[in-house]
């Protein structure tokens, strides 16, 4: 990924309007307050409607019109199913990953709680001859079980914590005057150092003391060696934290019932987003709202389906009424268009033909070489 400073600078320019377009992962925008985003383009299919709703919701926060666009093809749907299979490794694979993780970081059974480790998933996967995607999803399951905490690649500032009590620290400052100013600076500007790790701004420290980064880190490492403080250097690499002490293999249990329930729920959500993008005759807003439990919503009149439907100049009620007449007839048997018009017995033939034409244009009705109409579903 980008260097954190480059990323922050580009994000700042985009927020302030100097950049009109920014290309980013779907995690971008979380916690960013920018109300005048006019369009959000998805280059990959979201895994479920919830993810799409959240990502699309980053546009139009000022109440003005905004557009959410998904670019997809059939291969994307196949890839979603492939990724879904990889997202639910066998329970035995998840157990093996947990054991391998403990061995990889050399954590004894019953130890490791609260410890942070930088983690290179590619190196780990090669060492244990596993697919990195399978490893990642095994780790996500372990995280859901409350065993570990995963932190994605992101900038984490340096942190320190004072490990001496106040009296011992004072005596240290007297006996080591070269560290006195630095320690005083920490105590004055970073309350809570005796209890918790606190973030420090190394760039600001370099300017304050007019030293190089090498000199600063050398001083911090000496203080660590002298057991004055603990220091975590800034990092852009992913990290794993053991949330609880490492469990013995015999104590590690994953409920098959819980596993199967999560898998079934995820598959239902995946099918819902596929249905959303594949539909050609149902308002997309209605589809989303129906998924979230709002069954009686009206057509939005703004999505691609509604805009195409509007060209027929048929009301929502009228169009749905025509479809209710046509669909069972064609599903029962294919018909020529004149036969369909006759058997439908709909009052206004012109409006009936408009609806049929729209259904053909949008792939709901197909016509064979003999000009016989078929319902496509």
Buried (B, 14 or more C-beta within 10 A) or exposed (E): EEEBEEBEEBBEEBEEEEEEEBEEEBEBBEEEEBEEBEEBEBEBBBBBBBBBBEBBBBBBEEEEEBBBEBEBEEEBBEBBEEBBEEBBBEBEBBBBBBBBBBEBBEBEEEEBEEEBBEBEBEEBBEEBEBEBBBBBBBBBBBBEBEBBBBBEEBBBBBBBBBBBEEEEBEEBBEEBEEBEEBBEBBBEBBEEBBEEBBEBBBEEBBEEBEBEEEEBBEBBEEBBEEEBBBBBEBBBEBBBBBBEBBBEEEEBEBEEEEBEEBEEEBBEBBBBBBEBBEBBBBBBBBBBBBBEEEEEBEBBEBBEBBEBBEEBEBEBEBBBBBBEBBBEBBEEEBBEBEBBBEBBEBEEEEBBBBBBBBBBEBEBBBEEEEEBBBBEE
